[in-house]
């Protein structure tokens, strides 16, 4: 068990804690605590990959588990936000984000089987989407204005809309890249 892999497992283990705190802690404490839990888990996403590359501790299992952990905690947090607010834009953003993650996971698996995995490697738009999504969810989980002035929830709300738009865009770009790679492979065969 390497530290990067441990951090990935820690992100998965944080999911039940996040759900429990959000749903069962007193409201005044639940929101900021769940935002901190999610924020720390999101930070491990960046840290585990960095450490794995830096310490040359990359593994095929880690490469598999890391995106699974990301998708699980994001889906859990989005479901909590839908459950507690149910606003149509939050519902649509959650559907887009979770749906795209399922689609891209299936697309990457299929592309790997056809020998075209590199065609759907993580893009800069995908990374930007992830950053917007993580901050949006963290801000929305927090709920309360920062210093009674900064409307954290509203900032997160609009960041989530931006993340959903970037999600659609990156999903479309991945699909087009996969289509081009499959077409090129068929032509060369």
C-alpha positions in Angstrom: 0.0 0.0 0.0 1.6 3.2 -1.2 0.7 6.7 0.1 -0.9 7.7 -3.2 -3.1 4.6 -3.2 -3.9 5.1 0.5 -5.1 8.7 -0.3 -7.3 7.3 -3.0 -8.9 4.8 -0.6 -9.2 7.6 1.9 -11.3 9.5 -0.6 -13.7 6.6 -1.0 -13.8 6.1 2.8 -14.8 9.8 3.2 -18.1 9.3 1.2 -20.1 7.7 4.1 -18.7 10.3 6.5 -19.7 13.1 4.1 -23.2 11.7 3.7 -23.6 11.1 7.5 -22.4 14.6 8.4 -24.5 16.3 5.8 -27.7 14.5 6.7 -27.4 14.0 10.4 -25.2 16.7 12.0 -27.0 19.9 13.2 -27.5 22.2 10.2 -25.1 24.9 11.4 -22.3 22.4 11.7 -23.3 20.0 8.9 -22.8 22.4 6.0 -19.3 23.7 6.8 -18.1 20.3 8.0 -19.3 18.5 4.9 -17.7 21.2 2.7 -14.4 20.6 4.6 -14.7 16.8 4.2 -15.4 17.2 0.5 -12.6 19.8 0.0 -10.0 17.6 1.8 -11.1 14.6 -0.3 -10.8 16.7 -3.5 -7.4 17.8 -2.4 -6.3 14.2 -2.1 -7.3 13.7 -5.8 -4.7 16.2 -6.8 -2.1 15.0 -4.2 -2.3 11.3 -4.9 -1.7 11.6 -8.6 1.2 14.1 -8.0 2.8 11.8 -5.4 2.4 8.7 -7.6 4.2 10.4 -10.5 6.8 12.1 -8.3 7.7 9.0 -6.4 7.2 6.7 -9.4 4.5 4.7 -7.6 2.0 4.6 -10.4 0.2 1.4 -10.8 -2.6 0.0 -13.1 -4.8 -0.5 -10.0 -4.2 3.1 -8.9 -5.0 4.4 -12.4 -8.2 2.4 -12.2 -9.2 3.3 -8.6 -8.4 7.1 -8.8 -11.2 8.1 -11.3 -13.6 5.7 -9.6 -13.0 7.4 -6.2 -13.5 10.8 -7.9 -16.7 9.9 -9.6 -18.1 8.3 -6.4 -17.5 11.3 -4.1 -18.7 13.8 -6.8 -21.9 11.7 -7.4 -22.6 11.4 -3.7 -22.1 15.1 -3.1 -24.3 16.0 -6.1 -27.0 13.7 -4.9 -26.9 15.4 -1.5 -27.3 18.8 -3.2 -30.2 17.6 -5.3 -31.8 16.0 -2.2 -31.5 19.2 -0.1 -32.3 21.7 -2.8 -33.9 20.1 -5.9 -33.5 23.3 -7.9 -33.9 22.5 -11.6 -30.4 23.7 -12.6 -28.9 21.6 -9.8 -30.8 18.6 -11.0 -29.8 19.2 -14.6 -26.2 19.8 -13.7 -26.1 16.6 -11.7 -27.6 14.6 -14.5 -25.2 16.1 -17.0 -22.1 15.6 -14.8 -23.0 12.0 -13.6 -24.2 11.0 -17.1 -21.0 12.3 -18.7 -18.9 10.4 -16.2 -20.6 7.2 -17.0 -20.4 7.8 -20.8 -16.7 8.7 -20.7 -15.8 5.8 -18.5 -17.6 3.4 -20.9 -16.0 5.2 -23.9 -12.5 4.9 -22.4 -13.0 1.2 -21.7 -14.2 0.6 -25.2 -11.3 2.7 -26.7 -8.8 0.8 -24.6 -10.2 -2.5 -26.0 -9.8 -1.2 -29.5 -6.3 0.0 -28.9 -7.2 3.7 -29.0 -7.0 4.6 -25.3 -4.8 7.6 -26.0 -7.5 9.2 -28.1 -9.6 9.9 -25.0 -6.8 10.9 -22.6 -7.7 13.6 -20.1 -7.8 17.0 -21.8 -7.3 20.5 -20.5 -11.0 21.2 -20.7 -11.6 18.1 -18.6 -9.2 19.3 -16.0 -10.8 22.7 -15.9 -14.2 21.1 -15.6 -13.0 19.1 -12.6 -11.6 22.2 -10.9 -14.9 24.1 -11.4 -16.9 21.1 -10.3 -14.9 20.6 -7.1 -15.1 24.2 -6.0 -18.8 24.5 -7.0 -19.7 21.4 -4.9 -17.5 22.5 -2.0 -19.1 26.0 -2.0 -22.6 24.7 -2.3 -22.1 22.2 0.5 -20.9 25.0 2.8 -24.1 27.0 2.2 -23.3 29.9 4.6 -21.9 33.2 3.4 -18.2 33.7 4.2 -17.7 36.5 6.7 -21.5 37.2 6.3 -20.6 38.9 3.0 -19.4 36.5 0.4 -22.3 34.5 -1.1 -20.5 31.2 -1.2 -23.6 29.1 -2.1 -24.5 31.4 -5.1 -20.9 31.4 -6.3 -20.9 27.6 -6.1 -24.3 27.4 -7.8 -23.1 29.4 -10.9 -19.8 27.5 -10.9 -21.8 24.3 -11.0 -23.6 25.6 -14.1 -20.2 26.4 -15.7 -19.0 23.0 -14.7 -22.0 21.4 -16.4 -21.4 23.4 -19.6 -17.7 22.4 -19.5 -18.8 18.8 -18.9 -21.0 18.8 -22.0 -18.2 20.4 -24.0 -15.5 18.0 -22.8 -17.8 15.0 -23.3 -18.4 16.1 -26.9 -14.7 16.6 -27.5 -13.9 13.1 -26.2 -16.7 11.6 -28.3 -15.4 13.3 -31.4 -11.8 12.3 -30.7 -12.9 8.7 -30.2 -14.9 8.8 -33.5 -11.9 10.2 -35.4 -9.6 7.5 -33.9 -12.0 4.7 -34.8 -12.5 6.1 -38.3 -8.7 6.4 -38.9 -8.2 2.8 -37.6 -10.8 1.5 -40.0 -9.3 3.3 -42.9 -5.8 1.9 -42.1 -7.1 -1.7 -41.6 
